Amino acid sequence: MTSPVTVLGLGPMGQAIARTLLAAGHDVTVWNRTPEKGVQLAELGARVAPSSAAAIRRSGIVLVSVRGNDVARDILERADLADARPLIVNLSSDTPASARRLAAWTASQGSGYLGGTMLTPSVLVGRPGSTAVVGGDRDAYEAARPTLEVIAPELTLAGDDPGAVAALDLAILDAFWTTVAGWSHAVALGRAEGLDPIALTDRLTAIVHLAAQVGAGISRDAEAGEYPGDVSTIASARTSLAHILGASRDSSIDTALPTAIGGLFQRAVDEGHQADGPSRLVATIEQASTDAGPAESSRPVDLLAR
């Protein structure tokens, strides 16, 4: 049997991690605030600890997968981390600032720390191509590497800053969930007008692929600080959003999404950038953090009133 590992948090990702480690022959201890989530893992050979403190004392490497870094710290504080001093690998998603705070606190308790993210859905954990990125001390990475490569064969150490890894995680989730929201709104709008959502799928898939190609140009433009409008402009996009908003209102479906997105384009127009390309939005979004407070920067704009 290979080295002992503890898994704290048995949501879908924690469950998948524990099962994969068990299948690879690891001595796995698990803990969750609701113990019943460990029952099936116990049947597969996992030890279900009565407390997080007991779970941490069982292993030199502790993988944490919970809903945020405040939850992670609360669990680790209750476990008296300073007494056990394991290597913590935190795979919980949260803000870069909270990742850095947790890393600093863990170090103050005498434990090693890696902050990371699984860039793979839970159903694919441990399979070829399963990917994870971690940030932290090189020695800690090398110590955890044999274990982590079991759950993520494509493993990368992205420097010594766990906050940078948290930023990567959120940037990816930002793109994913806004895409899901846009797709959902498109399906709702189509259904309201009698379109078959199944038949719509191929068209939406094609436009998402096109958006990915446009996105590559946006990244390059943002880095260069240039926003050419030779293919499409802020003004034309703002008009399209106004039409989407109008159709949404006519169909009595929710208008929050086109209102929010249209508001960004309208602000760029108001700032005199109507002839720039859509990549101008990066600068518009960045500027909001310094030029406007949260209430002003998120203020709804009625595109149809102009």
DONUKOL-139977 format. One record per residue (C-alpha): x, y, z; residue number from 1. Coordinates in pm, 1 decimal. Example, Ala and Ser with C-alpha at 12.3 -4.5 7.8 and 13.67 -1.06 7.14 Angstrom:
% residues 2
@xx->1230.0, yy->-450.0, zz->780.0, seq->1
@xx->1367.0, yy->-106.0, zz->714.0, seq->2
This chain:
% residues 306
@xx->0.0, yy->0.0, zz->0.0, seq->1
@xx->132.0, yy->344.6, zz->-90.3, seq->2
@xx->162.7, yy->648.7, zz->138.6, seq->3
@xx->-130.6, yy->753.4, zz->360.9, seq->4
@xx->-339.2, yy->1048.8, zz->246.1, seq->5
@xx->-621.0, yy->1239.0, zz->412.4, seq->6
@xx->-906.7, yy->1398.5, zz->218.7, seq->7
@xx->-1108.3, yy->1668.8, zz->394.0, seq->8
@xx->-1438.5, yy->1750.3, zz->222.7, seq->9
@xx->-1648.4, yy->1491.1, zz->43.9, seq->10
@xx->-1840.8, yy->1684.6, zz->-215.4, seq->11
@xx->-1829.8, yy->1552.5, zz->-573.3, seq->12
@xx->-1462.0, yy->1648.6, zz->-615.7, seq->13
@xx->-1352.6, yy->1519.1, zz->-276.5, seq->14
@xx->-1537.0, yy->1192.2, zz->-335.3, seq->15
@xx->-1371.9, yy->1150.0, zz->-675.2, seq->16
@xx->-1026.5, yy->1224.4, zz->-533.2, seq->17
@xx->-1070.5, yy->974.9, zz->-249.0, seq->18
@xx->-1199.6, yy->699.8, zz->-480.3, seq->19
@xx->-911.6, yy->751.6, zz->-722.0, seq->20
@xx->-651.9, yy->734.7, zz->-444.8, seq->21
@xx->-812.3, yy->419.6, zz->-301.8, seq->22
@xx->-807.6, yy->255.5, zz->-643.4, seq->23
@xx->-435.6, yy->335.6, zz->-666.7, seq->24
@xx->-368.5, yy->156.7, zz->-338.1, seq->25
@xx->-332.1, yy->452.8, zz->-103.9, seq->26
@xx->-423.1, yy->433.2, zz->263.0, seq->27
@xx->-697.0, yy->697.9, zz->257.4, seq->28
@xx->-857.8, yy->868.3, zz->554.7, seq->29
@xx->-1160.2, yy->1086.3, zz->490.2, seq->30
@xx->-1360.5, yy->1336.8, zz->690.7, seq->31
@xx->-1667.4, yy->1543.8, zz->618.1, seq->32
@xx->-1889.8, yy->1756.2, zz->837.8, seq->33
@xx->-2177.2, yy->1524.9, zz->742.0, seq->34
@xx->-2032.3, yy->1177.4, zz->812.3, seq->35
@xx->-2280.6, yy->989.4, zz->593.6, seq->36
@xx->-2090.3, yy->1108.1, zz->286.2, seq->37
@xx->-1807.2, yy->875.7, zz->389.3, seq->38
@xx->-2015.8, yy->557.7, zz->399.9, seq->39
@xx->-1957.4, yy->445.8, zz->41.2, seq->40
@xx->-1589.3, yy->531.9, zz->64.5, seq->41
@xx->-1561.6, yy->320.5, zz->378.9, seq->42
@xx->-1700.7, yy->28.0, zz->180.0, seq->43
@xx->-1414.3, yy->83.1, zz->-67.3, seq->44
@xx->-1156.7, yy->73.4, zz->212.0, seq->45
@xx->-1129.1, yy->432.2, zz->336.0, seq->46
@xx->-1097.9, yy->513.2, zz->703.4, seq->47
@xx->-1370.6, yy->756.8, zz->812.7, seq->48
@xx->-1227.2, yy->977.3, zz->1084.5, seq->49
@xx->-1450.0, yy->1099.5, zz->1367.9, seq->50
@xx->-1302.8, yy->1449.6, zz->1348.5, seq->51
@xx->-1086.9, yy->1664.3, zz->1124.8, seq->52
@xx->-814.1, yy->1652.4, zz->1389.9, seq->53
@xx->-813.0, yy->1273.7, zz->1384.0, seq->54
@xx->-810.1, yy->1274.1, zz->1004.8, seq->55
@xx->-511.8, yy->1508.1, zz->987.0, seq->56
@xx->-310.2, yy->1303.7, zz->1237.2, seq->57
@xx->-346.3, yy->996.9, zz->1013.0, seq->58
@xx->-147.2, yy->1133.7, zz->718.2, seq->59
@xx->145.5, yy->1350.3, zz->622.7, seq->60
@xx->-42.6, yy->1487.7, zz->321.2, seq->61
@xx->-388.3, yy->1641.2, zz->355.1, seq->62
@xx->-597.9, yy->1728.2, zz->51.3, seq->63
@xx->-871.4, yy->1984.6, zz->116.3, seq->64
@xx->-1170.6, yy->2027.8, zz->-114.0, seq->65
@xx->-1440.8, yy->2240.8, zz->46.9, seq->66
@xx->-1654.0, yy->2544.3, zz->-38.9, seq->67
@xx->-1403.7, yy->2821.0, zz->4.9, seq->68
@xx->-1097.2, yy->2913.6, zz->205.5, seq->69
@xx->-1286.1, yy->3043.8, zz->508.0, seq->70
@xx->-1437.4, yy->2697.7, zz->545.9, seq->71
@xx->-1095.6, yy->2538.7, zz->493.5, seq->72
@xx->-933.9, yy->2753.8, zz->760.6, seq->73
@xx->-1214.7, yy->2688.2, zz->1007.8, seq->74
@xx->-1167.3, yy->2313.6, zz->962.2, seq->75
@xx->-790.5, yy->2336.9, zz->996.5, seq->76
@xx->-811.5, yy->2560.7, zz->1303.9, seq->77
@xx->-1044.1, yy->2316.1, zz->1477.3, seq->78
@xx->-800.0, yy->2036.8, zz->1392.1, seq->79
@xx->-511.1, yy->2202.2, zz->1581.0, seq->80
@xx->-289.4, yy->2211.4, zz->1274.8, seq->81
@xx->18.7, yy->2324.0, zz->1470.0, seq->82
@xx->24.9, yy->1991.7, zz->1654.9, seq->83
@xx->24.1, yy->1768.7, zz->1343.8, seq->84
@xx->206.4, yy->1991.3, zz->1090.5, seq->85
@xx->107.6, yy->1801.7, zz->774.6, seq->86
@xx->151.5, yy->1922.7, zz->418.9, seq->87
@xx->-174.7, yy->2089.1, zz->320.3, seq->88
@xx->-282.0, yy->2080.9, zz->-44.2, seq->89
@xx->-582.7, yy->2307.3, zz->-70.4, seq->90
@xx->-791.1, yy->2245.3, zz->-382.4, seq->91
@xx->-1080.0, yy->2468.8, zz->-276.2, seq->92
@xx->-1190.4, yy->2747.4, zz->-507.4, seq->93
@xx->-1184.0, yy->3103.7, zz->-371.6, seq->94
@xx->-1037.1, yy->3448.2, zz->-428.8, seq->95
@xx->-662.8, yy->3512.3, zz->-477.5, seq->96
@xx->-652.1, yy->3727.6, zz->-163.6, seq->97
@xx->-809.0, yy->3454.8, zz->49.8, seq->98
@xx->-567.7, yy->3198.2, zz->-95.1, seq->99
@xx->-270.7, yy->3409.1, zz->10.0, seq->100
@xx->-413.6, yy->3464.4, zz->357.7, seq->101
@xx->-468.1, yy->3092.5, zz->408.7, seq->102
@xx->-118.0, yy->3013.0, zz->284.3, seq->103
@xx->32.6, yy->3263.3, zz->528.3, seq->104
@xx->-173.1, yy->3132.6, zz->820.0, seq->105
@xx->-84.0, yy->2770.6, zz->741.6, seq->106
@xx->284.5, yy->2861.1, zz->732.9, seq->107
@xx->246.1, yy->3030.0, zz->1072.3, seq->108
@xx->122.9, yy->2695.4, zz->1206.2, seq->109
@xx->438.3, yy->2521.8, zz->1085.2, seq->110
@xx->277.8, yy->2330.8, zz->798.9, seq->111
@xx->371.2, yy->2319.9, zz->433.5, seq->112
@xx->113.0, yy->2451.4, zz->190.8, seq->113
@xx->18.8, yy->2424.7, zz->-174.4, seq->114
@xx->-280.5, yy->2603.0, zz->-321.1, seq->115
@xx->-423.8, yy->2444.9, zz->-631.0, seq->116
@xx->-713.5, yy->2387.7, zz->-862.6, seq->117
@xx->-843.0, yy->2083.6, zz->-1045.8, seq->118
@xx->-897.1, yy->2187.1, zz->-1407.4, seq->119
@xx->-1095.4, yy->1869.4, zz->-1464.0, seq->120
@xx->-1455.6, yy->1781.0, zz->-1370.3, seq->121
@xx->-1497.3, yy->1530.1, zz->-1090.2, seq->122
@xx->-1605.4, yy->1251.0, zz->-1325.9, seq->123
@xx->-1266.7, yy->1263.1, zz->-1501.0, seq->124
@xx->-1039.4, yy->1275.2, zz->-1194.5, seq->125
@xx->-745.4, yy->1036.8, zz->-1231.1, seq->126
@xx->-801.8, yy->963.7, zz->-1598.1, seq->127
@xx->-542.8, yy->1040.0, zz->-1867.2, seq->128
@xx->-548.2, yy->1410.9, zz->-1935.7, seq->129
@xx->-683.7, yy->1500.6, zz->-1591.9, seq->130
@xx->-519.5, yy->1832.6, zz->-1508.0, seq->131
@xx->-429.8, yy->2026.8, zz->-1195.2, seq->132
@xx->-226.0, yy->2339.5, zz->-1131.6, seq->133
@xx->-72.6, yy->2420.7, zz->-793.6, seq->134
@xx->129.0, yy->2706.5, zz->-650.2, seq->135
@xx->365.7, yy->2710.1, zz->-356.3, seq->136
@xx->702.8, yy->2596.6, zz->-232.3, seq->137
@xx->902.7, yy->2371.9, zz->-466.9, seq->138
@xx->995.6, yy->2127.0, zz->-188.9, seq->139
@xx->630.9, yy->2096.9, zz->-86.3, seq->140
@xx->539.2, yy->2034.2, zz->-448.3, seq->141
@xx->795.5, yy->1756.4, zz->-486.5, seq->142
@xx->671.7, yy->1594.2, zz->-165.8, seq->143
@xx->309.4, yy->1599.2, zz->-281.0, seq->144
@xx->377.0, yy->1528.0, zz->-646.3, seq->145
@xx->351.5, yy->1143.4, zz->-642.6, seq->146
@xx->12.8, yy->1168.9, zz->-472.4, seq->147
@xx->-120.5, yy->1451.0, zz->-686.1, seq->148
@xx->-19.5, yy->1282.1, zz->-1010.5, seq->149
@xx->-253.8, yy->995.6, zz->-920.5, seq->150
@xx->-554.5, yy->1227.1, zz->-936.6, seq->151
@xx->-413.1, yy->1459.2, zz->-1204.7, seq->152
@xx->-151.6, yy->1304.6, zz->-1433.8, seq->153
@xx->-114.0, yy->1644.4, zz->-1602.7, seq->154
@xx->21.7, yy->1833.4, zz->-1302.1, seq->155
@xx->189.7, yy->2175.2, zz->-1313.0, seq->156
@xx->363.4, yy->2388.5, zz->-1052.2, seq->157
@xx->282.1, yy->2747.5, zz->-1150.5, seq->158
@xx->526.9, yy->2936.9, zz->-932.6, seq->159
@xx->527.9, yy->2999.8, zz->-560.9, seq->160
@xx->212.3, yy->3213.9, zz->-533.8, seq->161
@xx->-108.2, yy->3023.6, zz->-447.8, seq->162
@xx->-302.7, yy->3342.3, zz->-522.8, seq->163
@xx->-200.8, yy->3329.7, zz->-888.3, seq->164
@xx->-343.7, yy->2978.6, zz->-913.5, seq->165
@xx->-668.5, yy->3097.0, zz->-753.8, seq->166
@xx->-683.2, yy->3376.4, zz->-1013.5, seq->167
@xx->-638.1, yy->3119.8, zz->-1292.5, seq->168
@xx->-917.4, yy->2909.4, zz->-1147.2, seq->169
@xx->-1159.1, yy->3203.0, zz->-1126.9, seq->170
@xx->-1069.6, yy->3334.8, zz->-1472.2, seq->171
@xx->-1158.1, yy->2996.3, zz->-1619.4, seq->172
@xx->-1478.1, yy->2971.9, zz->-1415.5, seq->173
@xx->-1565.3, yy->3329.1, zz->-1514.8, seq->174
@xx->-1549.5, yy->3235.7, zz->-1882.9, seq->175
@xx->-1732.9, yy->2908.0, zz->-1825.9, seq->176
@xx->-2027.3, yy->3032.9, zz->-1622.3, seq->177
@xx->-2085.6, yy->3346.6, zz->-1827.0, seq->178
@xx->-2091.3, yy->3122.5, zz->-2134.9, seq->179
@xx->-2339.3, yy->2888.3, zz->-1964.8, seq->180
@xx->-2554.9, yy->3186.8, zz->-1867.8, seq->181
@xx->-2543.9, yy->3322.4, zz->-2223.0, seq->182
@xx->-2636.9, yy->2983.1, zz->-2367.4, seq->183
@xx->-2924.5, yy->2952.7, zz->-2118.9, seq->184
@xx->-3057.3, yy->3296.1, zz->-2210.3, seq->185
@xx->-3033.3, yy->3214.5, zz->-2580.7, seq->186
@xx->-3231.8, yy->2893.2, zz->-2530.1, seq->187
@xx->-3495.1, yy->3079.0, zz->-2326.4, seq->188
@xx->-3525.1, yy->3350.8, zz->-2592.0, seq->189
@xx->-3550.2, yy->3091.9, zz->-2867.9, seq->190
@xx->-3813.6, yy->2888.2, zz->-2683.2, seq->191
@xx->-4017.5, yy->3202.7, zz->-2619.2, seq->192
@xx->-4033.9, yy->3254.6, zz->-2995.4, seq->193
@xx->-4114.3, yy->2891.8, zz->-3076.6, seq->194
@xx->-3765.6, yy->2770.1, zz->-3171.6, seq->195
@xx->-3671.1, yy->2409.7, zz->-3097.9, seq->196
@xx->-3382.1, yy->2423.6, zz->-2845.4, seq->197
@xx->-3244.9, yy->2090.7, zz->-2968.7, seq->198
@xx->-3232.4, yy->2216.6, zz->-3326.3, seq->199
@xx->-3070.8, yy->2535.3, zz->-3196.4, seq->200
@xx->-2779.8, yy->2345.5, zz->-3040.0, seq->201
@xx->-2560.5, yy->2321.6, zz->-3351.2, seq->202
@xx->-2599.2, yy->2694.0, zz->-3419.6, seq->203
@xx->-2512.1, yy->2784.7, zz->-3061.8, seq->204
@xx->-2213.5, yy->2549.9, zz->-3063.2, seq->205
@xx->-2080.4, yy->2718.4, zz->-3375.5, seq->206
@xx->-2117.7, yy->3065.5, zz->-3224.5, seq->207
@xx->-1939.5, yy->2958.7, zz->-2904.3, seq->208
@xx->-1650.6, yy->2831.6, zz->-3116.2, seq->209
@xx->-1646.8, yy->3163.9, zz->-3299.9, seq->210
@xx->-1644.9, yy->3345.1, zz->-2963.8, seq->211
@xx->-1336.5, yy->3143.3, zz->-2866.2, seq->212
@xx->-1159.3, yy->3261.9, zz->-3181.4, seq->213
@xx->-1261.6, yy->3619.7, zz->-3107.4, seq->214
@xx->-1144.5, yy->3570.1, zz->-2750.0, seq->215
@xx->-792.8, yy->3485.2, zz->-2862.5, seq->216
@xx->-779.1, yy->3820.5, zz->-3040.6, seq->217
@xx->-915.7, yy->3995.9, zz->-2733.0, seq->218
@xx->-629.9, yy->3856.2, zz->-2523.6, seq->219
@xx->-373.8, yy->3978.2, zz->-2776.7, seq->220
@xx->-537.3, yy->4322.3, zz->-2804.3, seq->221
@xx->-551.2, yy->4362.9, zz->-2427.8, seq->222
@xx->-181.2, yy->4286.8, zz->-2396.1, seq->223
@xx->-96.5, yy->4529.6, zz->-2677.1, seq->224
@xx->-333.6, yy->4799.8, zz->-2550.7, seq->225
@xx->-487.1, yy->4835.3, zz->-2897.3, seq->226
@xx->-852.2, yy->4771.6, zz->-2983.7, seq->227
@xx->-901.8, yy->4766.9, zz->-3363.0, seq->228
@xx->-1260.2, yy->4787.3, zz->-3484.8, seq->229
@xx->-1201.1, yy->4671.6, zz->-3841.1, seq->230
@xx->-1419.9, yy->4359.2, zz->-3805.7, seq->231
@xx->-1672.1, yy->4459.9, zz->-3540.5, seq->232
@xx->-1722.8, yy->4765.1, zz->-3322.5, seq->233
@xx->-1848.6, yy->4853.2, zz->-2977.9, seq->234
@xx->-2130.7, yy->5052.7, zz->-3139.7, seq->235
@xx->-2257.2, yy->4760.7, zz->-3349.3, seq->236
@xx->-2239.2, yy->4524.1, zz->-3053.1, seq->237
@xx->-2432.0, yy->4771.1, zz->-2838.7, seq->238
@xx->-2706.9, yy->4778.6, zz->-3102.4, seq->239
@xx->-2724.3, yy->4397.6, zz->-3105.0, seq->240
@xx->-2758.0, yy->4393.6, zz->-2725.0, seq->241
@xx->-3038.4, yy->4648.8, zz->-2748.2, seq->242
@xx->-3222.4, yy->4417.2, zz->-2987.9, seq->243
@xx->-3169.2, yy->4118.3, zz->-2756.9, seq->244
@xx->-3297.6, yy->4321.7, zz->-2463.5, seq->245
@xx->-3601.2, yy->4436.6, zz->-2660.8, seq->246
@xx->-3687.2, yy->4081.2, zz->-2766.8, seq->247
@xx->-3643.4, yy->3960.8, zz->-2409.4, seq->248
@xx->-3885.9, yy->4220.6, zz->-2282.2, seq->249
@xx->-4134.0, yy->4142.8, zz->-2558.9, seq->250
@xx->-4118.1, yy->3774.3, zz->-2466.1, seq->251
@xx->-4141.3, yy->3844.9, zz->-2090.5, seq->252
@xx->-3820.1, yy->3656.5, zz->-2012.0, seq->253
@xx->-3554.0, yy->3772.1, zz->-1767.5, seq->254
@xx->-3355.6, yy->4072.6, zz->-1889.9, seq->255
@xx->-3075.5, yy->4082.1, zz->-1628.6, seq->256
@xx->-2809.4, yy->3928.1, zz->-1852.3, seq->257
@xx->-2850.3, yy->4144.5, zz->-2167.1, seq->258
@xx->-2894.4, yy->4449.6, zz->-1944.1, seq->259
@xx->-2564.6, yy->4383.8, zz->-1765.7, seq->260
@xx->-2367.3, yy->4305.6, zz->-2081.0, seq->261
@xx->-2527.6, yy->4586.9, zz->-2274.6, seq->262
@xx->-2439.7, yy->4822.4, zz->-1991.6, seq->263
@xx->-2069.2, yy->4749.9, zz->-2042.9, seq->264
@xx->-2094.0, yy->4828.8, zz->-2414.6, seq->265
@xx->-2294.7, yy->5142.4, zz->-2342.1, seq->266
@xx->-2032.8, yy->5264.8, zz->-2096.3, seq->267
@xx->-1763.2, yy->5215.4, zz->-2360.6, seq->268
@xx->-1976.5, yy->5419.3, zz->-2603.6, seq->269
@xx->-2028.1, yy->5691.0, zz->-2342.7, seq->270
@xx->-1650.9, yy->5708.8, zz->-2298.4, seq->271
@xx->-1606.5, yy->5771.3, zz->-2670.8, seq->272
@xx->-1490.7, yy->5426.3, zz->-2780.4, seq->273
@xx->-1778.2, yy->5333.4, zz->-3011.1, seq->274
@xx->-1544.3, yy->5277.8, zz->-3309.4, seq->275
@xx->-1315.3, yy->5041.2, zz->-3116.9, seq->276
@xx->-1345.5, yy->4663.5, zz->-3136.3, seq->277
@xx->-1506.5, yy->4448.1, zz->-2864.8, seq->278
@xx->-1165.3, yy->4394.7, zz->-2704.5, seq->279
@xx->-1206.1, yy->4748.3, zz->-2565.5, seq->280
@xx->-1429.4, yy->4588.6, zz->-2299.9, seq->281
@xx->-1120.0, yy->4459.3, zz->-2116.9, seq->282
@xx->-1007.2, yy->4816.0, zz->-2052.0, seq->283
@xx->-1363.6, yy->4922.7, zz->-1970.0, seq->284
@xx->-1396.5, yy->4646.7, zz->-1709.9, seq->285
@xx->-1053.8, yy->4717.8, zz->-1561.0, seq->286
@xx->-1129.9, yy->5089.5, zz->-1538.2, seq->287
@xx->-1445.5, yy->5030.7, zz->-1337.0, seq->288
@xx->-1243.5, yy->4923.4, zz->-1032.8, seq->289
@xx->-1072.0, yy->5262.3, zz->-1010.3, seq->290
@xx->-1322.2, yy->5506.2, zz->-1160.1, seq->291
@xx->-1644.3, yy->5386.9, zz->-999.9, seq->292
@xx->-1764.6, yy->5228.6, zz->-681.9, seq->293
@xx->-1946.5, yy->4894.2, zz->-691.8, seq->294
@xx->-2289.8, yy->5053.3, zz->-706.7, seq->295
@xx->-2200.4, yy->5282.0, zz->-995.5, seq->296
@xx->-2002.7, yy->5028.6, zz->-1196.2, seq->297
@xx->-2289.2, yy->4779.7, zz->-1186.9, seq->298
@xx->-2564.3, yy->5035.8, zz->-1245.7, seq->299
@xx->-2820.1, yy->4898.4, zz->-1496.5, seq->300
@xx->-2842.4, yy->5086.4, zz->-1824.9, seq->301
@xx->-3161.9, yy->5093.3, zz->-2030.1, seq->302
@xx->-3030.9, yy->5032.7, zz->-2381.2, seq->303
@xx->-3372.4, yy->5084.9, zz->-2532.9, seq->304
@xx->-3403.3, yy->5435.2, zz->-2392.7, seq->305
@xx->-3134.0, yy->5570.9, zz->-2626.4, seq->306
